[in-house]
Amino acid sequence: MIRYGILSTASIAKRFIDGVRESKDGCVVAIASRSVEKAQSAAKEFGIDTYYGSYVELFEDESIDIVYIPTMNELHYRDCKMALEHGKHVLMEKPFVLVEKDAKELFDLAKEKGLFLMEVQKSVFLPTTKKVKELIESDEIGEVRYIELKASFPARFTTDHWMYNLKMGGGSLYGSATYTIELLQYLFDDPTMEIDGSMIPGPNGIDEMCNFQLCINNFILVSSTITMNIALPNQAVIYGAKGYIVIPNYWKSNHCVVHYPDGSTKQYDFPYQSEFVYEIEHVHDCIKKGLLTSPIMHPNKTIETVRLVHLLQHKWHKI
């Protein structure tokens, strides 16, 4: 049994915990927060026996094999480094870190210590995503030339939330760009990508709405729009010469629909209980095999994604 420690009581933690419990050989043994009261409350809510009022206490718990880190974006580097230095395997929520050099340093440290490290990216492990890749490679929709992705989370965060603080890694680009880039890395086998884009500033100067474009292999044009203030249809559409594929909620999709020129459609359904379970079981397989990195969510993917996102952040915010 692979034993998890959960670092933080962030809202996403409950869904990840559900995925661990649905997996064949994972269990959650402890959760930590910056206050013992919050940790105790979350432990009671999630049915976890052990809780800690500091992150260090969780890192020092010898019963824990791997730590899941969904803390504030700007703290990912610090928290991951501490976990590795305490001898824990790590699953780190996206965005992995905010600058490329930090990503390289963490993967080097994990290798040095013989520990598994991976960025959490559930979208590339979903059965729906695997089906979409199969449809593209089998020429079901013909040659792909254009892709459009939209993601929105209006009114999810108040303006005093850290997502409205650029220094903490807030903003729409840090929030969801990773899904776009890493989904396409998987679908097109680590293609070359060029990036550019524009943003509309919101409160505190963060990019409250952004649109970025990718050119894949100098052949496929991608447009990705992310908003924190208006509702958009959350979906990806992949256009080919013989049809197109619609993927609703592409970062957690349970189905896709192929549209053909004659007006007919074909839907593929992949129902699940937890969208996290597929990558969690992949992680367990990697650890059992003694792997230090995932062959699917390889460090090169993560490092390149961090580089591309930071290019835009530097253009927009000079950071």
C-alpha positions in Angstrom: 0.0 0.0 0.0 1.3 3.4 -1.0 0.7 5.9 1.8 -0.1 9.6 1.2 0.3 12.7 3.1 -1.8 15.7 1.9 0.0 19.1 2.3 -2.8 21.8 2.6 -6.5 21.7 3.0 -7.1 23.4 -0.4 -10.4 22.7 -2.0 -8.9 20.4 -4.6 -7.6 18.1 -1.9 -10.9 16.3 -1.4 -11.1 15.3 -5.0 -7.5 14.0 -5.0 -8.2 12.0 -1.8 -11.2 10.4 -3.5 -9.0 9.4 -6.3 -6.4 7.8 -3.9 -9.2 5.9 -2.2 -10.6 4.7 -5.5 -7.2 3.4 -6.6 -6.2 -0.2 -6.0 -3.4 0.3 -3.6 -3.3 3.8 -2.2 -4.3 5.2 1.2 -4.3 8.6 2.8 -2.7 8.6 6.3 -2.3 12.2 7.2 -3.1 15.8 6.3 -1.4 19.1 7.3 -2.4 22.7 7.4 -0.7 25.9 8.6 -3.0 25.7 11.7 -3.9 22.7 13.8 -7.5 23.8 13.8 -7.9 23.7 10.1 -6.0 20.4 9.8 -8.3 18.9 12.5 -11.4 20.1 10.7 -10.3 18.8 7.3 -9.2 15.4 8.8 -12.7 15.0 10.3 -14.4 16.0 7.1 -12.3 13.7 4.9 -12.1 10.8 7.3 -8.3 11.0 7.9 -7.0 9.7 11.3 -3.8 11.9 11.6 -3.5 15.6 11.2 -0.7 18.2 11.7 -0.7 21.9 12.4 2.6 22.4 10.4 4.0 21.1 7.1 7.3 20.0 8.8 5.4 17.6 11.1 3.9 15.9 8.1 7.3 15.7 6.3 8.8 14.1 9.4 6.0 11.4 9.6 7.9 8.2 8.7 4.7 6.4 7.8 4.2 8.6 4.7 5.6 7.5 1.3 4.5 10.3 -0.9 3.3 13.9 -0.5 0.6 15.6 -2.6 1.2 19.3 -2.8 -1.7 21.6 -3.8 -0.5 24.7 -2.0 -0.4 28.3 -3.4 1.4 28.4 -6.7 4.3 30.6 -5.5 4.9 28.1 -2.6 5.3 25.0 -4.8 9.1 25.3 -5.1 9.6 25.7 -1.4 7.2 23.0 -0.3 8.4 20.4 -2.9 12.0 21.0 -2.0 11.2 20.5 1.7 9.4 17.3 1.0 12.2 15.9 -1.1 14.8 16.9 1.5 12.7 14.8 4.0 12.9 11.8 1.7 9.3 11.8 0.3 8.2 11.1 -3.2 6.2 14.1 -4.5 3.1 14.8 -6.6 3.0 18.5 -7.2 -0.1 20.3 -8.5 0.1 22.4 -11.6 1.6 24.8 -12.4 4.7 22.9 -11.2 6.7 26.1 -10.4 6.8 29.6 -11.8 10.3 29.7 -13.4 12.3 27.1 -15.4 15.4 27.0 -13.2 13.3 26.0 -10.2 11.8 23.1 -12.1 15.2 21.9 -13.2 16.6 22.1 -9.7 13.7 20.1 -8.2 14.0 17.3 -10.7 17.7 17.2 -10.2 17.2 17.0 -6.4 14.7 14.2 -6.7 17.1 12.2 -8.9 19.9 12.8 -6.5 17.8 11.5 -3.6 16.3 8.6 -5.6 12.8 9.9 -5.2 9.8 10.0 -7.6 8.6 13.5 -8.7 5.8 14.3 -11.1 3.6 17.3 -11.9 -0.1 16.4 -11.4 -1.7 16.6 -14.8 -4.9 14.5 -14.8 -5.9 15.4 -18.3 -3.2 13.3 -20.1 -4.2 10.1 -18.2 -8.0 10.3 -18.9 -9.5 7.6 -21.1 -11.2 10.3 -23.1 -7.8 11.9 -23.9 -6.4 8.5 -24.9 -9.3 8.1 -27.3 -8.9 11.5 -28.8 -5.2 10.7 -29.4 -6.2 7.4 -31.1 -8.8 9.3 -33.3 -6.2 11.8 -34.4 -3.5 9.2 -35.2 -6.0 6.9 -37.0 -6.8 9.9 -39.4 -10.5 9.8 -38.3 -10.8 13.6 -38.7 -8.0 14.0 -41.3 -5.1 16.3 -41.0 -5.4 18.6 -37.9 -4.7 22.3 -38.6 -6.5 24.2 -36.0 -7.4 23.8 -32.3 -9.5 26.0 -30.0 -9.7 25.7 -26.2 -11.8 27.7 -23.8 -11.7 27.5 -20.0 -13.5 29.8 -17.5 -14.0 30.0 -13.8 -16.1 33.2 -13.2 -16.7 34.3 -9.6 -14.8 31.4 -8.2 -12.4 33.7 -6.3 -12.9 36.9 -4.5 -10.4 39.7 -5.2 -8.8 39.2 -1.8 -8.0 35.5 -2.7 -4.4 34.7 -3.6 -5.5 34.0 -7.2 -5.7 37.7 -7.5 -2.2 38.2 -6.2 0.4 38.0 -9.0 3.3 37.5 -6.6 1.6 34.3 -5.3 1.2 32.9 -8.8 -2.3 34.1 -9.4 -4.0 35.0 -12.6 -5.7 33.1 -15.4 -2.6 32.0 -17.2 -1.0 30.4 -14.2 -4.4 29.0 -13.3 -5.1 26.9 -16.4 -2.5 27.3 -19.2 -0.8 24.2 -18.1 -3.8 22.1 -19.1 -3.7 23.5 -22.7 0.1 23.0 -23.2 0.5 19.6 -21.6 -2.6 18.2 -23.3 -1.2 19.1 -26.7 2.2 17.8 -25.7 0.6 14.5 -25.1 -1.7 14.4 -28.2 1.1 15.4 -30.6 4.1 13.6 -29.0 6.2 16.5 -27.6 5.9 18.9 -30.6 7.8 22.1 -31.0 5.7 25.1 -29.8 5.9 28.8 -30.2 3.8 31.0 -28.0 2.4 34.5 -28.0 -0.7 36.1 -26.5 -2.5 39.0 -24.9 -4.3 39.6 -21.6 -6.8 41.9 -20.0 -5.7 43.1 -16.6 -8.0 42.8 -13.6 -7.9 43.8 -9.9 -4.4 44.0 -8.6 -3.0 43.9 -12.1 -3.4 40.1 -12.6 -4.3 38.7 -16.0 -8.0 38.2 -15.3 -8.6 37.2 -18.9 -6.1 36.0 -21.4 -5.8 34.5 -24.9 -2.6 32.8 -26.0 -1.7 31.2 -29.3 0.5 28.3 -30.0 2.1 27.2 -33.3 2.7 23.5 -33.2 5.4 22.1 -35.4 5.0 25.2 -37.7 1.8 23.5 -38.9 -1.1 23.6 -36.4 -2.5 26.9 -35.0 -3.9 26.8 -31.5 -6.0 29.5 -29.7 -6.6 29.1 -26.0 -8.8 31.5 -24.0 -8.9 31.5 -20.1 -11.1 33.8 -18.1 -11.8 34.4 -14.4 -14.6 36.9 -14.9 -17.0 35.6 -17.7 -18.5 32.3 -18.5 -17.3 30.5 -21.6 -18.2 27.0 -22.9 -15.5 24.9 -21.2 -14.3 22.8 -24.1 -11.6 21.9 -26.6 -12.3 21.6 -30.3 -9.8 19.9 -32.6 -10.5 20.6 -36.3 -9.3 18.3 -39.1 -9.8 18.1 -42.8 -12.5 15.4 -42.4 -14.3 16.5 -39.3 -13.7 17.8 -35.8 -13.7 16.5 -32.2 -15.4 18.3 -29.3 -14.1 17.6 -25.8 -16.2 19.2 -23.1 -14.3 20.1 -19.9 -11.1 18.9 -21.5 -9.1 18.8 -18.3 -11.5 16.3 -16.7 -13.6 15.1 -19.6 -15.6 11.9 -19.5 -16.6 11.9 -23.2 -15.9 13.3 -26.6 -17.9 13.8 -29.8 -16.7 13.5 -33.4 -18.6 15.7 -35.9 -18.5 14.7 -39.6 -19.1 16.9 -42.7 -22.4 15.2 -43.4 -23.8 16.3 -40.1 -23.5 13.0 -38.4 -21.8 12.5 -35.0 -20.3 9.8 -32.9 -19.9 10.0 -29.1 -17.5 8.1 -27.0 -18.3 7.9 -23.2 -15.8 7.1 -20.4 -17.7 7.6 -17.1 -15.6 7.7 -13.9 -16.0 8.4 -10.2 -12.8 10.4 -9.7 -10.9 12.0 -12.6 -7.7 11.7 -10.5 -7.7 7.9 -10.2 -6.0 7.2 -13.6 -2.9 9.2 -12.9 -2.7 8.0 -9.3 -2.6 4.4 -10.5 0.0 5.4 -13.0 2.1 6.9 -10.2 1.8 3.7 -8.1 3.0 1.7 -11.1 6.0 4.0 -11.6 6.9 3.8 -7.9 6.6 0.0 -7.8 8.9 -0.2 -10.8 11.5 2.0 -9.1 11.1 4.8 -11.6 12.0 8.3 -10.6 10.0 10.1 -13.3 6.9 9.3 -15.3 7.3 8.2 -18.9 4.0 10.1 -19.7 4.3 13.2 -17.6 8.1 13.4 -18.2 10.1 16.2 -16.6 10.9 17.6 -20.1 7.2 18.3 -20.6 6.9 20.1 -17.3 10.1 22.1 -17.7 9.0 23.2 -21.3 5.6 24.2 -20.0 7.1 26.3 -17.2 9.3 28.0 -19.8 6.5 28.8 -22.2 4.2 30.2 -19.5 7.0 32.3 -18.0 7.7 33.8 -21.5 4.2 35.3 -21.5 4.3 36.3 -17.8 7.5 38.2 -18.6 6.0 39.9 -21.6 2.8 40.9 -19.7 4.1 41.6 -16.1 7.9 41.8 -16.5 8.4 38.9 -14.0 
